[in-house]
Amino acid sequence: MSDAYAGYWVAYALTFQSHGRLLVSDPGNDRYPTYLRPGGADSRLAWVFPRRSTLGALDAVVGAHPWFPGGSVTPARLERSLRLSGFSFRSEPAGYFTIVLPGERRVATRQSDHTGSGTGGGRATKAL
């Protein structure tokens, strides 16, 4: 992972702490537009979220912040959106954070039957 999205209080701190090896930006705050580039040709950037179970410890380390301000993207909202849009994803804990990694999009395709009649009533999924 070299590029990601995160909330304001996480995004720029991760970029700073990594000395720019990670470019993490808040999609809701256009602070540094070059950080919001869509990952080159791959727009499936990782998302970094503080884990609610570690917020107390995270606050103790870096100070209290509004980690999930009203209307912000949460892991549950992102995962629901990915599911509804047909994308696979995986979520992994990483220290104080959860990393959500979008995968490939699955689309339904018509599958012809193998009798040669071409009526094809079956459905299959295919990764884009």
C-alpha positions in Angstrom: 0.0 0.0 0.0 1.4 3.4 -1.0 -1.6 5.6 -1.3 -4.8 5.7 0.8 -7.7 7.7 2.0 -8.4 8.5 5.6 -10.2 11.1 7.7 -8.4 14.4 8.3 -6.8 13.6 11.6 -5.3 10.4 10.3 -4.5 11.2 6.7 -1.9 14.0 7.0 -0.3 12.5 10.1 0.4 9.2 8.3 1.8 11.1 5.3 4.1 13.1 7.6 5.1 10.2 9.8 6.0 8.1 6.7 8.1 11.0 5.3 6.0 10.9 2.2 6.4 7.2 1.5 2.6 7.0 2.0 0.3 9.6 0.4 -2.8 9.6 2.5 -5.5 12.2 2.0 -8.9 13.1 3.3 -11.4 12.9 0.3 -13.6 15.5 2.1 -10.8 18.1 2.6 -8.9 19.3 -0.4 -5.9 20.4 1.7 -3.3 19.1 -0.8 -4.9 18.3 -4.2 -1.9 16.4 -5.4 -2.6 13.8 -2.6 -6.1 13.2 -4.0 -4.9 11.8 -7.3 -6.8 8.6 -7.9 -3.9 6.3 -7.5 -2.8 6.5 -11.1 -4.7 4.0 -13.1 -5.9 2.1 -10.0 -8.7 3.9 -8.2 -9.0 1.1 -5.6 -7.1 2.9 -2.9 -7.0 1.6 0.7 -9.0 3.3 3.4 -7.6 3.8 6.9 -9.9 4.1 9.9 -9.1 4.4 13.6 -10.6 1.3 15.3 -13.3 2.3 17.8 -11.9 -0.2 20.3 -8.6 1.6 20.4 -9.8 5.3 20.4 -8.9 5.7 24.1 -5.3 4.5 23.6 -5.0 6.5 20.4 -6.2 9.7 22.2 -3.6 9.0 24.9 -0.8 8.8 22.3 -1.7 11.7 20.0 -4.4 13.7 21.8 -8.1 13.7 21.5 -9.5 14.4 18.0 -13.0 14.1 16.4 -12.0 10.8 14.7 -15.4 10.3 13.1 -17.0 13.8 12.6 -20.6 13.9 11.5 -21.2 12.7 8.0 -17.7 11.1 7.7 -17.0 7.8 6.0 -16.9 4.9 8.5 -15.8 1.4 7.9 -19.4 0.1 7.9 -20.5 2.8 5.4 -17.6 2.0 3.1 -18.1 -1.7 3.3 -21.8 -1.4 2.6 -21.1 0.9 -0.4 -18.5 -1.5 -1.8 -20.9 -4.5 -1.4 -23.8 -2.6 -3.1 -21.4 -1.6 -6.0 -20.3 -5.1 -6.5 -16.7 -4.7 -5.2 -14.9 -7.3 -3.1 -12.9 -6.0 -0.2 -11.0 -7.2 2.9 -10.6 -5.4 6.2 -7.5 -5.9 8.3 -6.5 -4.6 11.7 -3.2 -2.7 11.9 -2.3 -1.3 15.3 -4.8 1.4 16.2 -6.4 1.2 12.7 -8.5 -0.9 10.4 -7.4 -1.0 6.7 -10.1 -1.6 4.2 -8.7 -2.8 0.9 -11.2 -2.7 -2.0 -10.7 -5.5 -4.5 -12.1 -6.3 -7.9 -15.5 -5.4 -9.1 -17.8 -8.4 -9.7 -20.4 -8.1 -12.5 -23.1 -10.5 -13.5 -22.8 -11.9 -17.0 -25.1 -14.1 -19.1 -23.8 -17.6 -19.5 -24.9 -19.5 -22.5 -26.0 -23.1 -22.0 -23.8 -25.8 -23.4 -26.4 -27.4 -25.6 -25.8 -25.0 -28.5 -29.3 -23.5 -28.3 -28.0 -20.1 -27.1 -30.9 -19.6 -24.7 -28.5 -19.3 -21.7 -30.5 -18.9 -18.6 -27.6 -19.2 -16.1 -25.7 -16.3 -14.5 -22.1 -16.1 -13.6 -19.9 -13.5 -12.1 -16.7 -12.1 -13.7 -14.1 -9.8 -12.3 -13.4 -6.6 -14.1 
